[in-house]
Amino acid sequence: MPEFKLKNESGWMYELKERFVRRSFKKLVKIDNPELHKFVKKYILLCNPDKIFVNSGTTEDIKYIKRRAIELAEEKELKIKGHTVHFDGYYDQARDKQRTKILLQRGENYGKYINWIEREKGLKEIHKLMNNIMKGKELYICFYSLGPVGSEFSILAVQLTDSAYVAHSENILYRQAYDEFLRKKQKAEFFRFVHSAGKLDKRKNSKNIDKRRIYIDLLGNTVYSVNTQYGGNTIGLKKLAMRLAIHKASKEGWLTEHMLIIGINGPNNRVSYIAGAFPSLCGKTSTAMMPGERLIGDDIAYLHKKNGKVYAVNVEKGMFGIIEGINSKDDPIIFKALHSAGDIIFSNVLVTEDGEVYWVGKDMPKPKKGINYSGKWYEGKKDKEGNEIPVSHPNARFTIALDMFENLDPQLENPEGVEIGGIVYGGRDSDTWVPVEEAFNWVHGVITKAASLESETTAATLGINGVRKFNLMSNLDFLSVSIGKYIQMHLDFAKNLKEPPKIFSVNYFLRDRNGNFLNDKTDKRIWYKWMELRIHNDVKAVKTPTGYIPKYEDLKQLFERVLNKNYLEEDYAKQFTIRIPEHLAKIERIVKIYKEIPDTPKIVFEVLDRQKKRLLKMKERKGDYVSPFDL
C-alpha cells in the first residue's frame, strides 16, 4: 500500500520521523484519515515523547509492547510461562471518582449525582498537565475495536499512552483494529484516549498522584488520564470509553450497559442469553462464570434493536477481574485458567520468592513474606497511617483473555450479537428483595428494579458495612447523560419491540433476622434456570405486589436436577416471604432520591406509587410478612 500524505499536515511527521521506532512511521502514514493524524499530531507535540511506537496489531508488535513493559519494570515475569505481575502505587489502587469528571459545555448541568466540570476550564487544566509529560518516555499508539471487528455494534478507538503496562492490558482486553483503520480510511469514526502515567518513582509508579486527573470530553469523544496507573483510571477502553458510548447511544437509540452476558442452557439443547447488571462485589463475575453455562462477557455490553428484538455484544474480549476470594472450589474455571500458561497480568497481589502469586482467599497456606504493592511485605506490616497492610490489596486484579476459559461461548465474536431474552439487576441486599423475581412488564422492571437498584457497602471497600448506596442500573458512576434522560432512554428502548426481554431481579445476599444468609453460593444456578424457563413461558409463576416469583414445585425439580439437592418447603418460605415494611421503606428512599432529580420522568413516581398501594393493600389483609404459600 502506498504511503498517504496529508495535505498541509505531512510536514510534522517527517520532522519527527527519527522518533518513530520499528517501522512505526510507515504504519502511521499508511492510514488515510486526516482526523486521526490531526489528533495524533496534537498530542505528540503537546506531550513530547522521545520515542513513538505504532502498534499495528501483529503478533510481533504485541510481543514488543509486553517486552517493553518488562524491560521498563512496569511488569515482572512470574513462574508460570506468560504470567507477569504489575504493582500500582500504594495510594493509586482504585478508580478516582472525585477526579473523574465529565466535561460539559457552558449551561449544561447533570446534577449532584454526576461529577462534572465546565469544558473549557477542564481542557485548559488537563492540557497544562500534559505539557511535556512524556518527555524521556516512549509513546505507544494503539488501535482497537470496542466489540467484534466489523460489527455494526462496534466502535473504533485509538489509545495514546506512555505506559507499556496499559498498552499490554488493552492488547489482552480488546480486539486489534489497525487493519480496520486502513480499510475504512477517512470514513473511520473513533473514540480517542490520551494517557500518561506522569513522573515515576523508584518503583516505576506514578509520582504526582495529587495531580491525578481523568476527564471525559463528550464533545470531542476524548478521554484524558494523567498521573495514574491503576487500570480503572488508565485502561481507557473500559469504563472511560463506556461514558463516551453512553452519550453516543443516547443520540442514536441504543444502550451501553454495565452488564454481563451469559448463555443459559435450557431444555432440548436450547440456549437463552441473559444480560445482567451488578455493582462491584455483588456476584457479577461469579454469575458470568457459572458452571455448565456459556460465557459471553462479564462487564460491558452494547444493546441494539434489530427486527423487533434485542441483540447484544460484549465490548471486550478479555476480563479485568477482582481476584480476592477466587478459589478452586467456588471458581474452578477461573482458578484453572489462572494457573495455566498464557498471557495473564496479575496486579497488586503478593509474589513469593519462587515467583508464585497469592491473594486473599486463595486456598493455599498464606505466605509469611513476599513482594506486594507496598514493597517488601511481612505479616503485621503497617503503613504510615498505622493500618495493617493485607497480603494482597482488596482491589487486586487479573487481566486475562476470555479464550483461556473453557466455558467461553463461540458466539463472542458473532458480529450480529446474541439475542437477549432476559435482563437481570442485582445488588447486595440483606432484607428486601427475594432471591429471584420477574417484573410485570418492561416499564415496571425498568423503574422498580433497574432504576431502583441499591447495594449495601462492604467493609473491604469503604470501611462502613451495610450502608445502602443508590446505583441505578449499576451504572451511576459511569453516566454521561442526566439521570432522568438515562431512565427515559431505557423506557423508550422497548418501543417497536415485538416482545421486550423479560426483566428480573436477583438477590444473593438475603438474610434472616439472625443475620444468616438464606442463599447458598450455588443457588444462583437455579434462579437462572428458572429465568430461562420463564423467558419461554414454560412454567407459571406466583403473582405478588412486586412481581412474579417461582412456584415451589418448579424450584424443587430444578434443585434436584441441577444441584442434586432436596429443596425444602421451609427454605422456600423463608427465601420468598414478602417483606412489606422493607419494601415500603425502599420505595420511600427511592422516591426521595428522584424528587431531587429535576428531569425524572413522571412515570417513575406513578409506577412506584402503584407498587406502594399494592403492598399496603396486602398488608391490610395479611400482615407485614407474607409467606409465598399464602399468595
N, C-alpha and C positions, 0 to 999 in steps of 0.2 A: 504493500500500500504506500503511495507517495506521501511525503510529508505535507501537512496542511499548514499554510502560513496565514496568520491572522492579518487582516488589513489594519494598518496603523497600530498594531499591537504586538507584532512579532519581535520587535527590537529588544524588549526587556528580556525575553527568554535567551536570545543569542548573547546578550550582555552577561547573563548569569549562567551560561552554558557550562562553565567549569565546575559549578556547584552540583550539577546533576551527576549522580553516580550510576554505574551499571546500566548503561543504555537508557536511563530514565528520560533524558532529554527527548530522544526519538519517540518514546512511548507517549509522552505528553503531547508532542507536536502532532502526532497521528490523529488525535481526537479533533474532529471538525465541529467544535462547539464554542463560539465566541464567549458565551456567558460563563462557561466553565473556565476558560482561560482568563477572563476578567477577574473572576473570583480568586483563582489560584494566584494570579499576579498580585492582587491587592494584599493578600496575607503573607506571601513570601517577602514582599518589600517591607511590610509592617513588622513582621516577626523576625525577619533577618536570620534565617538558619545558615549554618556553614555548609551543610550538605543537604541534598534533596534526592529522595528515592521515590520512584513511582512504582506502585505495586500493580502489575498487570494481571494478577490472579493465577499465574503459572505456579506449578509446584516449586520451581526454583525460587521465585520471588517470595512465596510464602515461607519457605525454609530460611531465606535470608533474614526476614523480619524476626523469626523466632531466634535465630543465631545471634542477631544484634541484641535482643532482649537479654540473652545470657551473657554476651560479651560486655554489655553495659551494666551488668549486675542488677538489672531490674527483675530478673528471674534467676533461679539457681536450679540446676539439674538434680533430680532425685534418683532413688534406687531403681524404680521401675522405668523401663525404656519409654521415652517420650514425655514423662512427667516432669513438671517444673513447679517451683513454688515462688510466689511473689508476696512481699510484705509491704503493706501500706504503712504510712506514718502512724504513730501511736494515736494522734488526735485527728486522723483522716480515715475513719473507719466506716463511714455511713453517708447516706445522702444528706447533703447540707440543705435542708428545707428552707432555712432562714435566708440563705444567699442564692437560692434558686428562684429566679424571677422571670415572669412573662413581661416582655417589652410591649407596652400599649401606647397607641397614638394619643395625643392630647385630646381630652374629652371622654376617653373610654375609661370605664371603671368596672372591674369584675367583683367588687365587694371584698369583705374581710376574710372569706374562706380561701381566696386565691391570692398568692403572693405576686405582686406586680410592681413595675416601676415605669415611669414615663420614658418612652422610647428614646428620645433624643438625649436625655440625661444618661440612660443606661449605655447607649452606644458610645458616648463620649468617655464614660468611665472605663468600659471594657477595652476600648482601643488604646487608651492611655496605658493600661496594664499590659497590653500585648506588645507595646513598642519595644523592639529588640529582645523580646522574651525568649526567642530561640537561638540567640547568638551563642556560638560554640556547640550547637547541637545539630542533629540530623532530623530533617522533616520527612515524614512518611505520608505520601499521598495515596489514598486507598479508595477503591470504587466498589460499591456494594448494591445489592438489591434487597429491599425490605419486602419479603415474600418471594415465591418461586420466580425464577428468572423467566421473563417474557410473559408473565401472567397479567391480566387486566387489573388484578388486585394490587400489583406490586408498584413500589415507588423506588426510584433510583436515589443513591446517596453518595456523597463524596466526603471523606474524612481527611482532614489535615491534622496531624498530631506529631509531637516530638517525643512521644513515649512509644518505644517498641513493644512494651507490655500491652498498651491499649490497642495498638495495631494487631498484635498477635491474638489478643482476646477476640477482636472483631473478626479476624480470619476464621476463628473457630465457630463463632456465633452466627455469621451471616454469609450469604451466597455472594461469590465474586461476580462483579458486573462490568469489568473493564471492557469486555467484548460488546456489551450492550451499549455502552457509550460510543464505541466505534460504529456499531450498526445503526443506532438512532441518529447519530450526528447532531445537527442543530435542533432536532425535534426532542432531544433528551431533556426532560424536566427533572430536577433533582433537589433533594434536601442537602443542606450544607452544614458542615461541622468543623469547628476550629478548636483545637485543644492544645494547651501547653501545661506541662507539669511545673513549669517555672524553675526557679533555682532549686538545686537539690542539695541535701545534706550528705554526710558521710555514708549513710545507709541508702543513698540514692532515692530518698523520699522528698516530696515537696516541702520546701523550707518555709515559704511565706504563706502559711495557710490562713493567716489573718486577712490576706488579700484574695482568698478563695472566692471566686465568683462563677456562677452558672446562669447565663442569661439566654433566654429564648426569644428570638426576634421573629414574630409571626409574619410581619410584612415582608421580610427578606428570606423567609424559610431557612433561617440560620440559627445554629446553636453555638454559643461561645462558652468555653470552660477553661479556667486558668487556676494555677497554683493548687492543684489537687490531682491525686492519682486514683483514689477509690473508684471502682468500676461504675457505681451508680451515678457518679458525678462526671465521669470521663468517657465511658463507652457510649458515645452519643447516640448510637442507633437503638438503644434500649428506651428507657422512659423519657429521655430528652427528645428523641425522634417522635415518640408517642404524642407529645404535646403538639408538635407540628402536624402530625397526622390527624389528631382530633379536630384541629382547626380546619384542615383541608376537608375532612369528612363532613364537617358542619355545613360547608358550602356546596357539597356535592351529593348529599343524601345517603351516605353510608355511615358505618360506625367503626371507630377504633376503640378496642376494649382491652382491659387488663384481665385477660381470660385464658384459661387452659382450653385445649380441645382434646377430647378423648372419644374413641370409638368403643361403644359398649356392645359386646356380643350378645345377641338375642336368640330366640328360637329359630330353628331351621336355617342356620348359617346367616341370619340377618345381622347387620351391623347398623347401629344408630349412633350418630355423632352428637355429642353434647358439649356445649361451651360452658365454662364456669368461672365466676369471679370471686376471689377470696383475698382479703387483706393479708399482710405478712404474718407468718406463724399461725395460720388458720387451716393448714392441711392442703394447700393448693398443690404442691409438688407431689405429696403422697397420693393425692387423688389422681393426678395425671399418670402416676406410675402404678396404679392398682394392678395386681397380678391378674393375668387372664384377659386383660383388656388391651386396647390399641392406642398407643401414644401418638398424638399429632403434635401437641405443643403444651407448654406449661406456663406461659407468661403473657403473650400479647397476640391478639387476633384482629384481623380486618374482616368485617362482616358486610357483604353486599347482597342486594336483592337481584335475583335473576329468575325470570319466568314464574313469578309469583311465589318463589321460595327463597330461603336464606342460605347463603353459602359462606364459608369462612376459610381463611388460610392462616397458617402460623407465620408470623412475620420473620421468625428466626429459624435457624437450622441447628441451634445449639442450646445449651442450658447454662445459666449463670445462677447456680443454686446455693441456698444456705446449707452448710454441711453439718452444723450442730445437730446431734441426735440421730444421724444416719447410722444404722447398724445392720448387721447381716440378717437379723430376724425380721424386723419391720420393713426394711427397704432392700430386699435381696437383689433386685435388678440393678439399682444404683450402686449398691455395695460391690457387686461383681464387676461392674464397669470401672469403678474407681480403683480396682486392683488389677486391671488388665492393661497391657501395653497399649499406648496410644497418646495422642496429643491432648494432655489434660493440664490445666493450670490450677494449682491449689493456692488459695490466698489466706493469710493470717491464721494458719494452723500451726501446730508445733512440728518441728523437724528434729528427729533424734540424730545421734552421732552417726548411725549407719544409714541415714537417708530415708528412714521410714517417716510417714506422717501420722499424726494423732490429732484428734479433735474431741471435744466434749461429747460424750455419748457413744463414742466408738467402742464396740465390745471387744476390748483388749485391755490388758493392765495399763494403768496410767503411768507414763514415764516420770521419773523424778527430775529430769532436766532436759534441756534441748534449746533450740533457737525458735523464737516466735516473734510476733510483731513488736515486742518490747525489747528485742535483742536476746542476749543470753538469759534463759529463763530457768528458774528453780522453784521448787514448791515453797509457797509462802512469800514469794517476791511481791513487793508493793511498789506502786507508782509514787510520784512526788506528792500526790494528794493523800497518800496513805491508804489507797484502795488496793486490795489484793488483786494481782493480775492472774486471770484464769489461764489455763494451759493453752486454750485457743480462744479467739475472740467470738462472742455470741453471733457476730455477723460474718464469721469466716465463710468462705465460698469455694466453689469449684466451678471451673469453666470447661465444658465438655461438648463435643458434637453429639447430636441425638442418634447418629448412626452407630454409636457404641452401645446403645441399649437394645436388648434382644426383643423388646415389646414394641419397637417402632413400626408404625403403620406405613406402608409404601405410599399411601395417599398424601404423605407430607409434601411431596413435590408435584402434586397434581395442580396444574395451572388453573383448573376450573374450581378448585377448592372442594370442600366436602359439604354436603347438605346438613344443616343444623336442625335437629328435631326438638332439642330442648336447651334451655339456658338456666343455669343454676347460680344462686347467690348464697354465700355462706360466710359467717363471721364467728368470732369467739363469743358465745352467748351462754351464760350459766343457768338462766332461769326463765326464758321466754319461748323461743321458737322450739317446735318439736323437731325430731331428727330429720324428717323429710316431709314436705308439703307442696302441693301443686296449687298455683294461683287459679282463680276462677277464669281469668282471661288475660290477654296481653296487657291491657291498661291496668287492671288490678295488680298484676305481677310487677310491672314497671314501678308502680307507686308504693305498694305495701311491702315489696321485697327488695327490689333494686334500689329505689330512691330512699328507702327506709333502713338501709343496711347500717348496722353498728357493729363494733367489735371491741371486746374488752382488752385493755392493755395487759402486758405481761411484765414481770419484774426484770426480765432479761433485756427488755428494750427501753423502758422509761424509768424503772426503779419504783413505779407505783403499780400495784397489782389491782386488776378488776375495775378500772375506770373505763366507762363506755365512751367510745370515740365514734362520732358520726363519719361515715365514709361511703357516700352513695356510689353504687356500682363498683366499689373498691377502687375508685378512680379519682377521688377528691384531690390527692396530691399532684395529679398529672393533668388537670383540666387546663385548657387554653381557650375555653369559652365560658360564659357565665353559667352558674348552676341551673338557673331557670331555663336557659336555652338548651343546655345539655339534656335536661329531662324532656323538653319538648322534642328534641331530636329523636329520642327513644320512642316517644308516643307516636310521632309521625312515621317512624320507620316501618310500622306494621301496615300502613296504608298500601293498598293494592296487593297485599299478600293473600294468596288463596287460603292458607291456613298458617298463621304465625306459629313459630316454635312455642311449645308449652314452657311456662316459666315456673321454676321450682325454687324452694329454699331448702337448705340443709343446715344442720347444727350438730357438729361432732362433740360439742363441749357442754351439753346439758347435764346438770347435776341435780341430785335430790336435796332435801332440806339439810342433810348431814354433810353436804359437800362432796358426795361420792359421784363420780361420772356414771351416767346411765348408758353410755355407748362404749363398746369395745372398739379398739382401733380398726379391727377388720369389718365391723358392722357396715361401714360405708359402702362396701361392695354390694350389700343387699339394697341399700337405698337407691343405688344407680341401676341395679337390675329392675327394681320396681318402676323407676322413671322410664326405662326403656320400654317396658310393657305398656305404661300409660301413654307414651308417645303414639303408640299404635292402637290405643283403646282396647287392649287385650284383657285388661282387668278393670273392674269397677272400683270406686273409692267412696269414702265416707265424707259427707259434707260437714264442715264446721264453719263458725263465723269468719274464719281467717283463710279458708281454702279447703282443698281436698287432701285427706290423709289416707294411708293404706288400710285395707281391711286386714284383720288379724290372720285370717286363713291364708291370704296370699303371702304375707310375710313369713308365716310358719313354713310354707312349702319352699320358699326361697332360701331360708336359713338352712333347711335340711339338705337341699340340693347343692347349694353353693359352698356352704361352710360346714356341712355335716354337723349341725348344731341344733339342739332342741330349743326352740324359741317358746318361752312360757307366756301364758296369758298375763301373769303379773308383771313381766317385763314390758310387754306391750302397753299395759295400763299405765305404768309409771312413765314410759317414754312419750306417750301420745296424749296424756292428760292435757286438757286445755287450761292454761293458767291465766285466767281472765284478769286478775289485778295487774299482773306483769304486762300483759298485752295493752291494757288501758294506759299504764304508766309510759309504755313505749310510744304509743300514739301521742300522748301529751308532749313528750320530749321532741318528737319529730315535728309536730305542728309548730311548736315554739321556734324551732330552727328555721322552718320555712317561712314563718311570719317575718323573719329578719331579712329574708331574701326578696328584694322588690319584684323580680321578674318571675317568681314562682307561678307556674300555670295554675289557674283557678281549680282545675280538676283535681289537683293534688289534695286540696283541702276537702273537696267533695267526697272523694273516694275514702279518705281516712275517716271522715265523719260517718259515712255509711258503715264502715267496719266497726267503729266505736259503738254505734247504735245496735248492731247485731250482737256484739259482745255483752252490752248492757241488758239486752232482751234475754239472752241466755242466762245471764247471772240472776235475773229475777226468777227464772223458772228452776234453775238447777244449782245455784250457788257459785262460789268463787272458783272452784276447781272441779272440772267435769271430766269424768272418765270417758275414753273413746267408746266403751261398751254402752254408755248411756246416751249416745248420739243416734 
